[in-house]
Amino acid sequence: MGGTFQRLVNQNHDVHVAYQTSGNIAVGDEDVIRYVSLMENVRLHYDPKNDTLKAELDKALGYLMNKAKKDDEAELREILFIKGRIRREEAISASRFIGLRDDQITFLDLPFYETGKIKKNPISQADVDIIKDYLEKIQPHQVFVAGDLADPHGTHKVCLDAILAAVDELKHANTEWLDECRFWMYRGAWQEWGIDHIEMAVPISPEELRQKRLSILRHQSQMESAPYLGDDERLFWQRAEERNRATAELYRKLGLASYEAIEAFVEYKPL
């Protein structure tokens, strides 16, 4: 929904973005090796006597260069920290590019994700409470959530379940702002909504589509060799553009207005 995201910011809405998980296992080891090597060079230049930092960097680099971890084995916590920081800084860079201030960017770091393994924990009340507290703090008029159930890693579905559970609890708490709030589900890099399910279609101009591509490219660790991309060999920005253009073309064939691209949303209505 990068084009819609950009338009909301351009129209001076009070936009906030919350990243639900650290995304730390979805960073390749080669990215960490590059950043750790950079950090070591920075240390040598600015603080060559910092033996504590040197020991930590040597430990991380030695582990990654001689790695023999099995798929069901948890990653080292130090490596997970670095991978999580890589994802976090990329997300901040993309959000700043869109036009957000740092105080509009939040990282929830939901506990269910932090196993260090491919298999995650089930969502718990702790996950739900974190989302509830965030929503209560912002009290939004509209919420956009990933409804990407085709995600091969499955994290998007768990994140969606956590949000819906939080909304359900807030609903029973008679939260007034929730009565005026609308929830829109978008899909990510794998599959679009069926044309008969789409309830809001946002036209995207050529310039907005270019901006969307540039913001996606800020997530450098998720470009060519990131884990869990699925069977589609196209890059994320290529998948997004081709799918958004295909949706626009489908609308054109149905006799509606012709646009460069369209982002599609389905509304979730709390009962």
C-alpha positions in Angstrom: 0.0 0.0 0.0 3.0 2.3 -0.5 1.2 4.5 -3.0 -1.8 5.0 -0.6 0.7 5.6 2.3 2.5 8.3 0.3 -0.8 10.0 -0.7 -2.0 10.1 2.9 1.2 11.8 3.9 1.1 14.2 1.0 -2.4 15.2 1.9 -1.2 16.2 5.4 -3.1 13.5 7.3 -1.7 12.6 10.7 -0.1 9.3 9.6 1.6 6.8 11.9 3.2 3.5 11.1 3.8 0.5 13.4 6.0 -2.4 12.6 4.7 -5.4 14.4 7.8 -7.7 14.4 11.5 -7.2 14.3 11.8 -9.3 11.1 15.2 -10.4 12.3 15.3 -13.9 10.8 14.5 -12.5 7.3 18.0 -11.0 6.9 20.7 -12.9 5.2 24.0 -13.6 6.9 25.9 -11.8 4.2 24.2 -8.6 5.1 25.3 -9.0 8.7 28.8 -9.8 7.7 28.9 -6.6 5.6 27.6 -4.4 8.5 29.8 -6.0 11.1 32.8 -5.5 9.0 31.8 -1.8 8.5 31.3 -1.4 12.3 34.8 -2.9 12.9 36.3 -0.4 10.5 34.4 2.5 12.2 35.7 1.2 15.6 39.3 1.1 14.4 39.0 4.7 13.2 37.1 6.3 16.1 37.7 4.0 19.1 40.6 1.5 18.5 41.0 0.8 22.2 37.4 -0.3 22.7 38.2 -4.0 23.3 34.7 -4.8 24.5 33.1 -3.8 21.1 36.0 -5.6 19.3 35.3 -8.8 21.1 31.5 -8.7 20.3 32.2 -7.9 16.6 34.8 -10.7 16.4 32.4 -13.1 18.0 29.6 -12.2 15.5 31.9 -12.3 12.5 33.6 -15.6 13.5 30.2 -17.2 14.1 28.9 -16.1 10.7 32.0 -17.0 8.8 32.0 -20.5 10.2 28.3 -21.1 10.6 26.9 -24.6 10.7 23.4 -23.9 12.1 20.6 -26.2 11.4 17.2 -24.9 10.2 15.5 -25.8 13.5 18.3 -24.3 15.7 17.9 -20.8 17.2 20.1 -18.0 15.9 22.6 -16.4 18.3 20.9 -13.6 20.2 23.7 -11.2 19.2 23.2 -12.0 15.6 19.4 -11.6 15.9 19.9 -8.2 17.5 22.1 -7.0 14.5 19.6 -8.4 12.0 16.7 -6.7 13.8 18.5 -3.4 13.8 19.2 -3.7 10.0 15.5 -4.2 9.4 14.6 -1.4 11.7 17.0 1.1 10.1 15.7 0.2 6.6 12.1 0.7 7.8 13.0 4.1 9.3 14.7 5.1 6.0 11.7 4.1 4.0 9.3 5.9 6.3 11.4 9.1 6.3 11.5 8.9 2.5 7.6 8.8 2.5 7.7 11.9 4.7 7.1 10.7 8.2 8.9 12.1 11.3 10.7 9.7 13.6 8.1 10.2 16.3 5.5 8.8 13.9 7.4 5.5 13.5 6.9 2.8 16.1 8.4 -0.7 16.5 6.1 -3.0 18.5 8.5 -6.0 18.6 5.8 -8.5 19.3 7.0 -11.3 21.6 5.6 -14.2 19.5 8.1 -13.6 16.8 11.3 -13.6 19.0 12.1 -17.4 19.0 15.2 -17.0 16.8 13.7 -19.9 14.7 11.5 -20.2 11.6 8.8 -21.6 13.8 7.2 -18.9 15.9 5.3 -19.0 19.2 1.4 -18.7 19.1 0.2 -15.2 19.8 -0.3 -14.5 23.5 -2.1 -11.9 25.5 1.2 -10.0 25.7 1.1 -9.6 21.9 -2.5 -8.5 22.0 -2.0 -6.0 24.8 0.9 -4.3 23.0 -1.3 -3.7 20.0 -4.2 -2.6 22.2 -2.0 -0.1 24.0 -0.7 1.3 20.7 -4.2 1.7 19.2 -5.4 3.4 22.4 -2.5 5.8 22.3 -3.1 6.8 18.6 -6.9 6.4 18.5 -6.9 6.3 14.7 -9.7 7.1 12.3 -8.4 4.5 9.8 -6.2 1.5 10.2 -4.4 -0.3 7.4 -3.3 -3.8 8.1 -1.6 -6.5 6.0 -4.1 -9.2 5.1 -1.6 -11.2 3.2 -2.5 -14.8 4.0 -0.4 -16.1 1.1 2.8 -15.1 2.8 5.0 -18.2 2.6 6.5 -17.6 6.0 3.1 -17.2 7.7 4.0 -14.2 9.8 1.5 -11.8 8.2 -1.4 -14.1 9.1 -0.3 -14.3 12.8 0.2 -10.5 12.9 -3.3 -10.0 11.4 -4.8 -12.4 14.0 -3.1 -10.4 16.8 -4.6 -7.2 15.5 -8.1 -8.7 15.1 -7.9 -10.1 18.6 -6.9 -6.6 20.0 -9.8 -5.0 18.1 -12.2 -7.5 19.5 -11.1 -6.8 23.0 -11.3 -3.1 22.5 -14.7 -3.4 21.0 -16.0 -5.1 24.1 -14.4 -2.4 26.2 -16.8 0.2 24.7 -14.0 2.3 23.2 -15.6 5.3 21.7 -13.0 6.1 19.1 -13.4 2.6 17.7 -17.0 3.4 16.6 -15.6 5.8 14.0 -12.6 3.8 13.0 -12.4 1.8 9.7 -10.1 -1.1 9.2 -8.7 -1.7 5.7 -6.8 -4.9 4.7 -4.2 -4.8 1.9 -2.1 -7.6 0.5 1.6 -7.6 0.0 4.0 -9.2 -2.5 2.3 -12.5 -3.1 -1.4 -12.2 -4.1 -4.0 -9.5 -4.7 -7.6 -9.5 -3.6 -10.1 -11.0 -6.0 -11.9 -8.3 -8.0 -15.2 -9.3 -6.5 -13.8 -8.7 -2.9 -12.2 -5.3 -3.4 -14.1 -2.6 -1.5 -11.7 0.3 -2.0 -9.5 0.9 -5.0 -6.9 3.7 -4.8 -5.6 4.9 -8.2 -1.9 5.4 -8.3 -0.2 7.8 -10.7 3.1 7.1 -12.5 4.9 9.4 -10.1 3.3 7.8 -7.1 4.3 4.4 -8.4 7.9 5.5 -8.9 7.9 6.9 -5.3 6.5 3.5 -4.1 9.4 1.7 -5.9 12.0 4.0 -4.4 10.6 3.4 -0.8 10.6 -0.3 -1.3 14.3 -0.2 -2.4 15.1 1.3 1.0 14.6 -2.2 2.4 17.9 -3.3 0.9 18.2 -6.6 2.8 14.8 -7.7 1.3 15.8 -7.3 -2.3 17.4 -10.2 -4.1 18.6 -12.8 -1.6 16.4 -12.4 1.4 15.1 -15.6 3.0 11.4 -16.6 2.6 10.7 -14.8 -0.6 8.7 -17.8 -1.9 8.9 -19.3 -5.4 8.5 -16.0 -7.3 11.9 -14.9 -8.6 10.9 -11.3 -9.2 12.1 -8.6 -6.9 9.6 -7.1 -4.4 9.2 -3.8 -6.3 8.7 -5.7 -9.5 5.9 -7.8 -8.0 4.2 -4.8 -6.5 4.3 -2.7 -9.7 3.2 -5.5 -12.0 0.4 -6.5 -9.7 -0.8 -2.9 -9.2 -0.7 -2.4 -13.0 -2.6 -5.6 -13.6 -5.4 -4.5 -11.2 -5.6 -1.2 -13.1 -5.8 -3.0 -16.4 -8.6 -5.3 -15.0 -10.6 -2.2 -14.0 -10.0 -0.7 -17.5 -11.3 -3.9 -19.1 -14.4 -3.7 -17.0 -15.2 -0.3 -18.5 -14.0 1.9 -15.7 -11.4 4.7 -15.7 -7.9 4.0 -16.9 -5.0 4.5 -14.4 -1.3 3.7 -14.3 -1.9 1.4 -11.3 -4.4 0.6 -8.5 -3.9 -0.5 -4.9 -6.8 -2.6 -3.5 -8.3 -2.9 0.0 -11.0 -5.0 1.7 -12.7 -3.6 4.8 -12.7 -5.6 8.1 -15.9 -4.9 10.0 -15.8 -5.8 13.7 -19.0 -7.5 14.6 
